[in-house]
Amino acid sequence: MLGVPTYWRDFGNDTEKDPYLHTVLKKADIIHPWFVGRFNEDSCENFKHRIQEDQDWRTANHVEYVPTVFPGFSWHNMYNKSP
C-alpha cells in the first residue's frame, strides 16, 4: 500500500509533477490518497467527482484504492468543559 497526495492522479496542487509517479503507482497493490483537511461541507461535492475519477483510474490500472476516512474535528472534543 502506498500513501499518495490528494491530487496524485492529475499531478495537481500537492503532488510532485513527475510522470514516473504513475509508473510506480501501477506497481502497488493499493493506493491510499490523503484527504484529511482537504474539504469541508461546502467543498465536498467536488471531492465526490475526484474520488470517482480516482476510482476510474484505479480500475483501468488494476490497483486497489482506499480513500482516507476521518471523522472530522471539534474543539468541544479537545476542550470539553462539561462538569
PyMOL Python script that loads the backbone (N, CA, C, O; Angstrom):
from pymol import cmd

cmd.read_pdbstr("""\
ATOM      1  N   MET A   1       0.853  -1.170   0.000  1.00  0.00           N
ATOM      2  CA  MET A   1       0.000   0.000   0.000  1.00  0.00           C
ATOM      3  C   MET A   1       0.897   1.230   0.000  1.00  0.00           C
ATOM      4  O   MET A   1       1.848   1.327   0.776  1.00  0.00           O
ATOM      5  N   LEU A   2       0.576   2.164  -0.883  1.00  0.00           N
ATOM      6  CA  LEU A   2       1.315   3.414  -0.971  1.00  0.00           C
ATOM      7  C   LEU A   2       0.399   4.578  -0.646  1.00  0.00           C
ATOM      8  O   LEU A   2      -0.676   4.711  -1.231  1.00  0.00           O
ATOM      9  N   GLY A   3       0.820   5.417   0.281  1.00  0.00           N
ATOM     10  CA  GLY A   3       0.109   6.656   0.550  1.00  0.00           C
ATOM     11  C   GLY A   3       0.472   7.670  -0.521  1.00  0.00           C
ATOM     12  O   GLY A   3       1.636   7.804  -0.898  1.00  0.00           O
ATOM     13  N   VAL A   4      -0.522   8.373  -1.001  1.00  0.00           N
ATOM     14  CA  VAL A   4      -0.292   9.369  -2.056  1.00  0.00           C
ATOM     15  C   VAL A   4      -0.981  10.682  -1.695  1.00  0.00           C
ATOM     16  O   VAL A   4      -1.927  10.695  -0.907  1.00  0.00           O
ATOM     17  N   PRO A   5      -0.505  11.791  -2.274  1.00  0.00           N
ATOM     18  CA  PRO A   5      -1.163  13.071  -2.038  1.00  0.00           C
ATOM     19  C   PRO A   5      -2.576  13.083  -2.642  1.00  0.00           C
ATOM     20  O   PRO A   5      -2.915  12.235  -3.468  1.00  0.00           O
ATOM     21  N   THR A   6      -3.362  14.024  -2.232  1.00  0.00           N
ATOM     22  CA  THR A   6      -4.743  14.140  -2.703  1.00  0.00           C
ATOM     23  C   THR A   6      -4.845  14.214  -4.221  1.00  0.00           C
ATOM     24  O   THR A   6      -5.699  13.560  -4.819  1.00  0.00           O
ATOM     25  N   TYR A   7      -3.984  15.002  -4.841  1.00  0.00           N
ATOM     26  CA  TYR A   7      -4.096  15.266  -6.282  1.00  0.00           C
ATOM     27  C   TYR A   7      -3.104  14.433  -7.099  1.00  0.00           C
ATOM     28  O   TYR A   7      -2.559  14.902  -8.099  1.00  0.00           O
ATOM     29  N   TRP A   8      -2.882  13.206  -6.664  1.00  0.00           N
ATOM     30  CA  TRP A   8      -1.908  12.310  -7.283  1.00  0.00           C
ATOM     31  C   TRP A   8      -2.213  12.016  -8.742  1.00  0.00           C
ATOM     32  O   TRP A   8      -1.297  11.938  -9.561  1.00  0.00           O
ATOM     33  N   ARG A   9      -3.475  11.852  -9.074  1.00  0.00           N
ATOM     34  CA  ARG A   9      -3.868  11.379 -10.406  1.00  0.00           C
ATOM     35  C   ARG A   9      -3.567  12.404 -11.498  1.00  0.00           C
ATOM     36  O   ARG A   9      -3.126  12.039 -12.588  1.00  0.00           O
ATOM     37  N   ASP A  10      -3.803  13.686 -11.209  1.00  0.00           N
ATOM     38  CA  ASP A  10      -3.615  14.720 -12.222  1.00  0.00           C
ATOM     39  C   ASP A  10      -2.435  15.649 -11.923  1.00  0.00           C
ATOM     40  O   ASP A  10      -2.301  16.718 -12.519  1.00  0.00           O
ATOM     41  N   PHE A  11      -1.570  15.212 -10.974  1.00  0.00           N
ATOM     42  CA  PHE A  11      -0.363  15.959 -10.622  1.00  0.00           C
ATOM     43  C   PHE A  11      -0.670  17.384 -10.157  1.00  0.00           C
ATOM     44  O   PHE A  11       0.117  18.300 -10.399  1.00  0.00           O
ATOM     45  N   GLY A  12      -1.786  17.567  -9.507  1.00  0.00           N
ATOM     46  CA  GLY A  12      -2.194  18.893  -9.052  1.00  0.00           C
ATOM     47  C   GLY A  12      -1.624  19.257  -7.697  1.00  0.00           C
ATOM     48  O   GLY A  12      -0.983  18.445  -7.031  1.00  0.00           O
ATOM     49  N   ASN A  13      -1.870  20.482  -7.309  1.00  0.00           N
ATOM     50  CA  ASN A  13      -1.550  21.100  -6.019  1.00  0.00           C
ATOM     51  C   ASN A  13      -0.419  20.465  -5.220  1.00  0.00           C
ATOM     52  O   ASN A  13       0.702  20.973  -5.247  1.00  0.00           O
ATOM     53  N   ASP A  14      -0.674  19.391  -4.524  1.00  0.00           N
ATOM     54  CA  ASP A  14       0.253  18.838  -3.526  1.00  0.00           C
ATOM     55  C   ASP A  14       1.123  17.693  -4.049  1.00  0.00           C
ATOM     56  O   ASP A  14       1.760  16.992  -3.263  1.00  0.00           O
ATOM     57  N   THR A  15       1.153  17.503  -5.356  1.00  0.00           N
ATOM     58  CA  THR A  15       1.816  16.325  -5.927  1.00  0.00           C
ATOM     59  C   THR A  15       3.027  16.693  -6.759  1.00  0.00           C
ATOM     60  O   THR A  15       3.008  17.668  -7.510  1.00  0.00           O
ATOM     61  N   GLU A  16       4.076  15.907  -6.620  1.00  0.00           N
ATOM     62  CA  GLU A  16       5.264  16.041  -7.462  1.00  0.00           C
ATOM     63  C   GLU A  16       4.839  15.861  -8.920  1.00  0.00           C
ATOM     64  O   GLU A  16       4.046  14.969  -9.224  1.00  0.00           O
ATOM     65  N   LYS A  17       5.346  16.680  -9.805  1.00  0.00           N
ATOM     66  CA  LYS A  17       4.908  16.686 -11.205  1.00  0.00           C
ATOM     67  C   LYS A  17       5.691  15.696 -12.076  1.00  0.00           C
ATOM     68  O   LYS A  17       5.862  15.934 -13.271  1.00  0.00           O
ATOM     69  N   ASP A  18       6.154  14.619 -11.507  1.00  0.00           N
ATOM     70  CA  ASP A  18       6.947  13.624 -12.223  1.00  0.00           C
ATOM     71  C   ASP A  18       6.035  12.513 -12.743  1.00  0.00           C
ATOM     72  O   ASP A  18       5.407  11.818 -11.944  1.00  0.00           O
ATOM     73  N   PRO A  19       5.948  12.330 -14.061  1.00  0.00           N
ATOM     74  CA  PRO A  19       5.070  11.294 -14.614  1.00  0.00           C
ATOM     75  C   PRO A  19       5.463   9.881 -14.193  1.00  0.00           C
ATOM     76  O   PRO A  19       4.656   8.960 -14.319  1.00  0.00           O
ATOM     77  N   TYR A  20       6.686   9.690 -13.695  1.00  0.00           N
ATOM     78  CA  TYR A  20       7.108   8.385 -13.201  1.00  0.00           C
ATOM     79  C   TYR A  20       6.282   7.953 -11.988  1.00  0.00           C
ATOM     80  O   TYR A  20       6.232   6.767 -11.662  1.00  0.00           O
ATOM     81  N   LEU A  21       5.636   8.908 -11.324  1.00  0.00           N
ATOM     82  CA  LEU A  21       4.769   8.590 -10.186  1.00  0.00           C
ATOM     83  C   LEU A  21       3.732   7.542 -10.574  1.00  0.00           C
ATOM     84  O   LEU A  21       3.515   6.585  -9.831  1.00  0.00           O
ATOM     85  N   HIS A  22       3.097   7.707 -11.715  1.00  0.00           N
ATOM     86  CA  HIS A  22       2.068   6.748 -12.128  1.00  0.00           C
ATOM     87  C   HIS A  22       2.664   5.377 -12.440  1.00  0.00           C
ATOM     88  O   HIS A  22       2.012   4.355 -12.227  1.00  0.00           O
ATOM     89  N   THR A  23       3.887   5.350 -12.939  1.00  0.00           N
ATOM     90  CA  THR A  23       4.561   4.074 -13.177  1.00  0.00           C
ATOM     91  C   THR A  23       4.742   3.326 -11.863  1.00  0.00           C
ATOM     92  O   THR A  23       4.509   2.120 -11.781  1.00  0.00           O
ATOM     93  N   VAL A  24       5.162   4.061 -10.838  1.00  0.00           N
ATOM     94  CA  VAL A  24       5.337   3.453  -9.515  1.00  0.00           C
ATOM     95  C   VAL A  24       3.992   3.005  -8.949  1.00  0.00           C
ATOM     96  O   VAL A  24       3.883   1.904  -8.411  1.00  0.00           O
ATOM     97  N   LEU A  25       2.976   3.845  -9.067  1.00  0.00           N
ATOM     98  CA  LEU A  25       1.658   3.516  -8.512  1.00  0.00           C
ATOM     99  C   LEU A  25       1.062   2.268  -9.157  1.00  0.00           C
ATOM    100  O   LEU A  25       0.373   1.495  -8.491  1.00  0.00           O
ATOM    101  N   LYS A  26       1.315   2.072 -10.420  1.00  0.00           N
ATOM    102  CA  LYS A  26       0.786   0.890 -11.107  1.00  0.00           C
ATOM    103  C   LYS A  26       1.426  -0.403 -10.610  1.00  0.00           C
ATOM    104  O   LYS A  26       0.903  -1.488 -10.862  1.00  0.00           O
ATOM    105  N   LYS A  27       2.542  -0.297  -9.914  1.00  0.00           N
ATOM    106  CA  LYS A  27       3.207  -1.478  -9.352  1.00  0.00           C
ATOM    107  C   LYS A  27       2.685  -1.808  -7.955  1.00  0.00           C
ATOM    108  O   LYS A  27       2.960  -2.886  -7.429  1.00  0.00           O
ATOM    109  N   ALA A  28       1.944  -0.896  -7.359  1.00  0.00           N
ATOM    110  CA  ALA A  28       1.426  -1.098  -5.999  1.00  0.00           C
ATOM    111  C   ALA A  28       0.174  -1.970  -6.033  1.00  0.00           C
ATOM    112  O   ALA A  28      -0.502  -2.075  -7.056  1.00  0.00           O
ATOM    113  N   ASP A  29      -0.116  -2.583  -4.906  1.00  0.00           N
ATOM    114  CA  ASP A  29      -1.378  -3.315  -4.769  1.00  0.00           C
ATOM    115  C   ASP A  29      -2.515  -2.360  -4.429  1.00  0.00           C
ATOM    116  O   ASP A  29      -3.634  -2.504  -4.922  1.00  0.00           O
ATOM    117  N   ILE A  30      -2.211  -1.383  -3.579  1.00  0.00           N
ATOM    118  CA  ILE A  30      -3.233  -0.462  -3.080  1.00  0.00           C
ATOM    119  C   ILE A  30      -2.651   0.956  -3.057  1.00  0.00           C
ATOM    120  O   ILE A  30      -1.500   1.154  -2.669  1.00  0.00           O
ATOM    121  N   ILE A  31      -3.450   1.934  -3.474  1.00  0.00           N
ATOM    122  CA  ILE A  31      -3.062   3.328  -3.280  1.00  0.00           C
ATOM    123  C   ILE A  31      -4.019   3.945  -2.265  1.00  0.00           C
ATOM    124  O   ILE A  31      -5.205   3.619  -2.216  1.00  0.00           O
ATOM    125  N   HIS A  32      -3.469   4.839  -1.463  1.00  0.00           N
ATOM    126  CA  HIS A  32      -4.203   5.399  -0.327  1.00  0.00           C
ATOM    127  C   HIS A  32      -4.053   6.926  -0.321  1.00  0.00           C
ATOM    128  O   HIS A  32      -3.136   7.453   0.308  1.00  0.00           O
ATOM    129  N   PRO A  33      -4.953   7.641  -1.022  1.00  0.00           N
ATOM    130  CA  PRO A  33      -4.878   9.096  -1.058  1.00  0.00           C
ATOM    131  C   PRO A  33      -5.198   9.727   0.300  1.00  0.00           C
ATOM    132  O   PRO A  33      -6.030   9.224   1.055  1.00  0.00           O
ATOM    133  N   TRP A  34      -4.528  10.825   0.587  1.00  0.00           N
ATOM    134  CA  TRP A  34      -4.688  11.551   1.837  1.00  0.00           C
ATOM    135  C   TRP A  34      -5.630  12.740   1.605  1.00  0.00           C
ATOM    136  O   TRP A  34      -5.292  13.668   0.870  1.00  0.00           O
ATOM    137  N   PHE A  35      -6.806  12.710   2.231  1.00  0.00           N
ATOM    138  CA  PHE A  35      -7.794  13.771   2.073  1.00  0.00           C
ATOM    139  C   PHE A  35      -8.006  14.616   3.326  1.00  0.00           C
ATOM    140  O   PHE A  35      -8.799  15.557   3.307  1.00  0.00           O
ATOM    141  N   VAL A  36      -7.312  14.296   4.404  1.00  0.00           N
ATOM    142  CA  VAL A  36      -7.548  14.999   5.666  1.00  0.00           C
ATOM    143  C   VAL A  36      -7.305  16.493   5.496  1.00  0.00           C
ATOM    144  O   VAL A  36      -6.245  16.916   5.035  1.00  0.00           O
ATOM    145  N   GLY A  37      -8.301  17.282   5.876  1.00  0.00           N
ATOM    146  CA  GLY A  37      -8.215  18.734   5.798  1.00  0.00           C
ATOM    147  C   GLY A  37      -8.383  19.317   4.415  1.00  0.00           C
ATOM    148  O   GLY A  37      -8.236  20.526   4.238  1.00  0.00           O
ATOM    149  N   ARG A  38      -8.688  18.491   3.430  1.00  0.00           N
ATOM    150  CA  ARG A  38      -8.790  18.980   2.052  1.00  0.00           C
ATOM    151  C   ARG A  38     -10.178  19.503   1.690  1.00  0.00           C
ATOM    152  O   ARG A  38     -10.317  20.288   0.752  1.00  0.00           O
ATOM    153  N   PHE A  39     -11.200  19.078   2.420  1.00  0.00           N
ATOM    154  CA  PHE A  39     -12.539  19.538   2.067  1.00  0.00           C
ATOM    155  C   PHE A  39     -13.390  19.671   3.320  1.00  0.00           C
ATOM    156  O   PHE A  39     -13.064  19.154   4.388  1.00  0.00           O
ATOM    157  N   ASN A  40     -14.494  20.385   3.142  1.00  0.00           N
ATOM    158  CA  ASN A  40     -15.468  20.560   4.216  1.00  0.00           C
ATOM    159  C   ASN A  40     -16.859  20.404   3.614  1.00  0.00           C
ATOM    160  O   ASN A  40     -16.999  19.992   2.462  1.00  0.00           O
ATOM    161  N   GLU A  41     -17.882  20.732   4.392  1.00  0.00           N
ATOM    162  CA  GLU A  41     -19.242  20.528   3.884  1.00  0.00           C
ATOM    163  C   GLU A  41     -19.556  21.389   2.668  1.00  0.00           C
ATOM    164  O   GLU A  41     -20.460  21.061   1.900  1.00  0.00           O
ATOM    165  N   ASP A  42     -18.822  22.491   2.478  1.00  0.00           N
ATOM    166  CA  ASP A  42     -19.059  23.347   1.311  1.00  0.00           C
ATOM    167  C   ASP A  42     -18.362  22.837   0.055  1.00  0.00           C
ATOM    168  O   ASP A  42     -18.841  23.068  -1.055  1.00  0.00           O
ATOM    169  N   SER A  43     -17.248  22.153   0.220  1.00  0.00           N
ATOM    170  CA  SER A  43     -16.477  21.725  -0.944  1.00  0.00           C
ATOM    171  C   SER A  43     -16.486  20.208  -1.179  1.00  0.00           C
ATOM    172  O   SER A  43     -15.814  19.720  -2.087  1.00  0.00           O
ATOM    173  N   CYS A  44     -17.233  19.473  -0.376  1.00  0.00           N
ATOM    174  CA  CYS A  44     -17.198  18.005  -0.502  1.00  0.00           C
ATOM    175  C   CYS A  44     -17.760  17.508  -1.828  1.00  0.00           C
ATOM    176  O   CYS A  44     -17.374  16.434  -2.289  1.00  0.00           O
ATOM    177  N   GLU A  45     -18.644  18.245  -2.440  1.00  0.00           N
ATOM    178  CA  GLU A  45     -19.221  17.809  -3.718  1.00  0.00           C
ATOM    179  C   GLU A  45     -18.131  17.639  -4.783  1.00  0.00           C
ATOM    180  O   GLU A  45     -18.167  16.689  -5.566  1.00  0.00           O
ATOM    181  N   ASN A  46     -17.167  18.560  -4.809  1.00  0.00           N
ATOM    182  CA  ASN A  46     -16.060  18.456  -5.771  1.00  0.00           C
ATOM    183  C   ASN A  46     -15.242  17.190  -5.532  1.00  0.00           C
ATOM    184  O   ASN A  46     -14.741  16.587  -6.481  1.00  0.00           O
ATOM    185  N   PHE A  47     -15.107  16.787  -4.280  1.00  0.00           N
ATOM    186  CA  PHE A  47     -14.313  15.608  -3.979  1.00  0.00           C
ATOM    187  C   PHE A  47     -15.037  14.319  -4.334  1.00  0.00           C
ATOM    188  O   PHE A  47     -14.388  13.294  -4.542  1.00  0.00           O
ATOM    189  N   LYS A  48     -16.340  14.342  -4.407  1.00  0.00           N
ATOM    190  CA  LYS A  48     -17.068  13.158  -4.884  1.00  0.00           C
ATOM    191  C   LYS A  48     -16.649  12.853  -6.320  1.00  0.00           C
ATOM    192  O   LYS A  48     -16.447  11.696  -6.688  1.00  0.00           O
ATOM    193  N   HIS A  49     -16.522  13.907  -7.122  1.00  0.00           N
ATOM    194  CA  HIS A  49     -16.094  13.736  -8.518  1.00  0.00           C
ATOM    195  C   HIS A  49     -14.636  13.285  -8.582  1.00  0.00           C
ATOM    196  O   HIS A  49     -14.294  12.405  -9.372  1.00  0.00           O
ATOM    197  N   ARG A  50     -13.789  13.874  -7.766  1.00  0.00           N
ATOM    198  CA  ARG A  50     -12.369  13.500  -7.738  1.00  0.00           C
ATOM    199  C   ARG A  50     -12.220  12.028  -7.372  1.00  0.00           C
ATOM    200  O   ARG A  50     -11.463  11.299  -8.014  1.00  0.00           O
ATOM    201  N   ILE A  51     -12.935  11.594  -6.350  1.00  0.00           N
ATOM    202  CA  ILE A  51     -12.836  10.200  -5.917  1.00  0.00           C
ATOM    203  C   ILE A  51     -13.350   9.261  -7.000  1.00  0.00           C
ATOM    204  O   ILE A  51     -12.780   8.191  -7.211  1.00  0.00           O
ATOM    205  N   GLN A  52     -14.416   9.646  -7.684  1.00  0.00           N
ATOM    206  CA  GLN A  52     -14.924   8.807  -8.773  1.00  0.00           C
ATOM    207  C   GLN A  52     -13.892   8.700  -9.897  1.00  0.00           C
ATOM    208  O   GLN A  52     -13.685   7.620 -10.449  1.00  0.00           O
ATOM    209  N   GLU A  53     -13.253   9.807 -10.231  1.00  0.00           N
ATOM    210  CA  GLU A  53     -12.229   9.770 -11.270  1.00  0.00           C
ATOM    211  C   GLU A  53     -11.007   8.967 -10.813  1.00  0.00           C
ATOM    212  O   GLU A  53     -10.383   8.274 -11.617  1.00  0.00           O
ATOM    213  N   ASP A  54     -10.669   9.059  -9.527  1.00  0.00           N
ATOM    214  CA  ASP A  54      -9.610   8.201  -8.974  1.00  0.00           C
ATOM    215  C   ASP A  54      -9.989   6.729  -9.134  1.00  0.00           C
ATOM    216  O   ASP A  54      -9.161   5.902  -9.514  1.00  0.00           O
ATOM    217  N   GLN A  55     -11.247   6.416  -8.842  1.00  0.00           N
ATOM    218  CA  GLN A  55     -11.734   5.034  -8.971  1.00  0.00           C
ATOM    219  C   GLN A  55     -11.633   4.555 -10.421  1.00  0.00           C
ATOM    220  O   GLN A  55     -11.250   3.415 -10.682  1.00  0.00           O
ATOM    221  N   ASP A  56     -11.976   5.429 -11.347  1.00  0.00           N
ATOM    222  CA  ASP A  56     -11.879   5.060 -12.768  1.00  0.00           C
ATOM    223  C   ASP A  56     -10.432   4.748 -13.147  1.00  0.00           C
ATOM    224  O   ASP A  56     -10.170   3.783 -13.864  1.00  0.00           O
ATOM    225  N   TRP A  57      -9.491   5.567 -12.665  1.00  0.00           N
ATOM    226  CA  TRP A  57      -8.063   5.342 -12.945  1.00  0.00           C
ATOM    227  C   TRP A  57      -7.608   4.008 -12.362  1.00  0.00           C
ATOM    228  O   TRP A  57      -6.949   3.218 -13.038  1.00  0.00           O
ATOM    229  N   ARG A  58      -7.961   3.767 -11.120  1.00  0.00           N
ATOM    230  CA  ARG A  58      -7.504   2.550 -10.452  1.00  0.00           C
ATOM    231  C   ARG A  58      -8.105   1.311 -11.097  1.00  0.00           C
ATOM    232  O   ARG A  58      -7.435   0.282 -11.181  1.00  0.00           O
ATOM    233  N   THR A  59      -9.349   1.380 -11.554  1.00  0.00           N
ATOM    234  CA  THR A  59      -9.967   0.249 -12.244  1.00  0.00           C
ATOM    235  C   THR A  59      -9.232  -0.037 -13.552  1.00  0.00           C
ATOM    236  O   THR A  59      -8.931  -1.189 -13.867  1.00  0.00           O
ATOM    237  N   ALA A  60      -8.949   1.019 -14.307  1.00  0.00           N
ATOM    238  CA  ALA A  60      -8.247   0.859 -15.582  1.00  0.00           C
ATOM    239  C   ALA A  60      -6.833   0.318 -15.390  1.00  0.00           C
ATOM    240  O   ALA A  60      -6.283  -0.318 -16.290  1.00  0.00           O
ATOM    241  N   ASN A  61      -6.245   0.568 -14.227  1.00  0.00           N
ATOM    242  CA  ASN A  61      -4.861   0.171 -13.977  1.00  0.00           C
ATOM    243  C   ASN A  61      -4.732  -0.998 -12.995  1.00  0.00           C
ATOM    244  O   ASN A  61      -3.627  -1.341 -12.576  1.00  0.00           O
ATOM    245  N   HIS A  62      -5.854  -1.600 -12.635  1.00  0.00           N
ATOM    246  CA  HIS A  62      -5.874  -2.803 -11.794  1.00  0.00           C
ATOM    247  C   HIS A  62      -5.156  -2.615 -10.455  1.00  0.00           C
ATOM    248  O   HIS A  62      -4.343  -3.444 -10.046  1.00  0.00           O
ATOM    249  N   VAL A  63      -5.472  -1.519  -9.791  1.00  0.00           N
ATOM    250  CA  VAL A  63      -4.905  -1.197  -8.483  1.00  0.00           C
ATOM    251  C   VAL A  63      -6.072  -0.991  -7.522  1.00  0.00           C
ATOM    252  O   VAL A  63      -7.080  -0.386  -7.888  1.00  0.00           O
ATOM    253  N   GLU A  64      -5.942  -1.485  -6.311  1.00  0.00           N
ATOM    254  CA  GLU A  64      -6.980  -1.243  -5.295  1.00  0.00           C
ATOM    255  C   GLU A  64      -6.846   0.186  -4.770  1.00  0.00           C
ATOM    256  O   GLU A  64      -5.799   0.817  -4.919  1.00  0.00           O
ATOM    257  N   TYR A  65      -7.905   0.680  -4.162  1.00  0.00           N
ATOM    258  CA  TYR A  65      -7.975   2.090  -3.752  1.00  0.00           C
ATOM    259  C   TYR A  65      -8.638   2.175  -2.388  1.00  0.00           C
ATOM    260  O   TYR A  65      -9.723   1.633  -2.179  1.00  0.00           O
ATOM    261  N   VAL A  66      -7.979   2.860  -1.464  1.00  0.00           N
ATOM    262  CA  VAL A  66      -8.538   3.048  -0.125  1.00  0.00           C
ATOM    263  C   VAL A  66      -8.481   4.539   0.204  1.00  0.00           C
ATOM    264  O   VAL A  66      -7.424   5.029   0.601  1.00  0.00           O
ATOM    265  N   PRO A  67      -9.574   5.268   0.054  1.00  0.00           N
ATOM    266  CA  PRO A  67      -9.548   6.681   0.414  1.00  0.00           C
ATOM    267  C   PRO A  67      -9.489   6.845   1.931  1.00  0.00           C
ATOM    268  O   PRO A  67      -9.981   5.993   2.671  1.00  0.00           O
ATOM    269  N   THR A  68      -8.900   7.918   2.380  1.00  0.00           N
ATOM    270  CA  THR A  68      -8.832   8.207   3.807  1.00  0.00           C
ATOM    271  C   THR A  68     -10.199   8.610   4.315  1.00  0.00           C
ATOM    272  O   THR A  68     -10.875   9.445   3.714  1.00  0.00           O
ATOM    273  N   VAL A  69     -10.595   8.023   5.404  1.00  0.00           N
ATOM    274  CA  VAL A  69     -11.848   8.383   6.057  1.00  0.00           C
ATOM    275  C   VAL A  69     -11.489   8.962   7.416  1.00  0.00           C
ATOM    276  O   VAL A  69     -10.719   8.369   8.172  1.00  0.00           O
ATOM    277  N   PHE A  70     -12.048  10.113   7.715  1.00  0.00           N
ATOM    278  CA  PHE A  70     -11.765  10.722   9.008  1.00  0.00           C
ATOM    279  C   PHE A  70     -13.035  11.332   9.569  1.00  0.00           C
ATOM    280  O   PHE A  70     -13.891  11.786   8.809  1.00  0.00           O
ATOM    281  N   PRO A  71     -13.170  11.349  10.872  1.00  0.00           N
ATOM    282  CA  PRO A  71     -14.413  11.785  11.489  1.00  0.00           C
ATOM    283  C   PRO A  71     -14.577  13.290  11.580  1.00  0.00           C
ATOM    284  O   PRO A  71     -15.643  13.766  11.970  1.00  0.00           O
ATOM    285  N   GLY A  72     -13.562  14.043  11.234  1.00  0.00           N
ATOM    286  CA  GLY A  72     -13.636  15.492  11.380  1.00  0.00           C
ATOM    287  C   GLY A  72     -13.003  15.920  12.690  1.00  0.00           C
ATOM    288  O   GLY A  72     -12.234  15.173  13.294  1.00  0.00           O
ATOM    289  N   PHE A  73     -13.327  17.114  13.118  1.00  0.00           N
ATOM    290  CA  PHE A  73     -12.695  17.676  14.305  1.00  0.00           C
ATOM    291  C   PHE A  73     -13.679  18.587  15.024  1.00  0.00           C
ATOM    292  O   PHE A  73     -14.508  19.249  14.399  1.00  0.00           O
ATOM    293  N   SER A  74     -13.576  18.609  16.302  1.00  0.00           N
ATOM    294  CA  SER A  74     -14.398  19.513  17.100  1.00  0.00           C
ATOM    295  C   SER A  74     -13.566  20.018  18.269  1.00  0.00           C
ATOM    296  O   SER A  74     -12.956  19.224  18.985  1.00  0.00           O
ATOM    297  N   TRP A  75     -13.535  21.316  18.465  1.00  0.00           N
ATOM    298  CA  TRP A  75     -12.852  21.883  19.628  1.00  0.00           C
ATOM    299  C   TRP A  75     -13.510  21.387  20.906  1.00  0.00           C
ATOM    300  O   TRP A  75     -12.856  21.287  21.944  1.00  0.00           O
ATOM    301  N   HIS A  76     -14.789  21.077  20.839  1.00  0.00           N
ATOM    302  CA  HIS A  76     -15.502  20.561  22.002  1.00  0.00           C
ATOM    303  C   HIS A  76     -14.854  19.263  22.502  1.00  0.00           C
ATOM    304  O   HIS A  76     -14.727  19.045  23.706  1.00  0.00           O
ATOM    305  N   ASN A  77     -14.458  18.431  21.582  1.00  0.00           N
ATOM    306  CA  ASN A  77     -13.821  17.167  21.980  1.00  0.00           C
ATOM    307  C   ASN A  77     -12.445  17.395  22.604  1.00  0.00           C
ATOM    308  O   ASN A  77     -12.000  16.628  23.457  1.00  0.00           O
ATOM    309  N   MET A  78     -11.793  18.445  22.169  1.00  0.00           N
ATOM    310  CA  MET A  78     -10.448  18.713  22.677  1.00  0.00           C
ATOM    311  C   MET A  78     -10.497  19.421  24.039  1.00  0.00           C
ATOM    312  O   MET A  78      -9.678  19.152  24.917  1.00  0.00           O
ATOM    313  N   TYR A  79     -11.455  20.315  24.196  1.00  0.00           N
ATOM    314  CA  TYR A  79     -11.544  21.102  25.418  1.00  0.00           C
ATOM    315  C   TYR A  79     -12.942  20.983  26.039  1.00  0.00           C
ATOM    316  O   TYR A  79     -13.627  21.987  26.234  1.00  0.00           O
ATOM    317  N   ASN A  80     -13.347  19.779  26.340  1.00  0.00           N
ATOM    318  CA  ASN A  80     -14.666  19.548  26.916  1.00  0.00           C
ATOM    319  C   ASN A  80     -14.705  20.138  28.323  1.00  0.00           C
ATOM    320  O   ASN A  80     -13.984  19.695  29.217  1.00  0.00           O
ATOM    321  N   LYS A  81     -15.550  21.135  28.500  1.00  0.00           N
ATOM    322  CA  LYS A  81     -15.653  21.802  29.804  1.00  0.00           C
ATOM    323  C   LYS A  81     -16.912  21.362  30.552  1.00  0.00           C
ATOM    324  O   LYS A  81     -17.366  22.044  31.470  1.00  0.00           O
ATOM    325  N   SER A  82     -17.456  20.252  30.166  1.00  0.00           N
ATOM    326  CA  SER A  82     -18.659  19.738  30.845  1.00  0.00           C
ATOM    327  C   SER A  82     -18.284  19.275  32.230  1.00  0.00           C
ATOM    328  O   SER A  82     -17.185  18.762  32.439  1.00  0.00           O
ATOM    329  N   PRO A  83     -19.212  19.453  33.208  1.00  0.00           N
ATOM    330  CA  PRO A  83     -18.917  19.003  34.578  1.00  0.00           C
ATOM    331  C   PRO A  83     -18.852  17.500  34.701  1.00  0.00           C
ATOM    332  O   PRO A  83     -18.614  16.980  35.791  1.00  0.00           O
TER     333      PRO A  83
END
""", "prot")
cmd.dss("prot")
cmd.show_as("cartoon", "prot")
cmd.util.cbc("prot")
cmd.orient("prot")
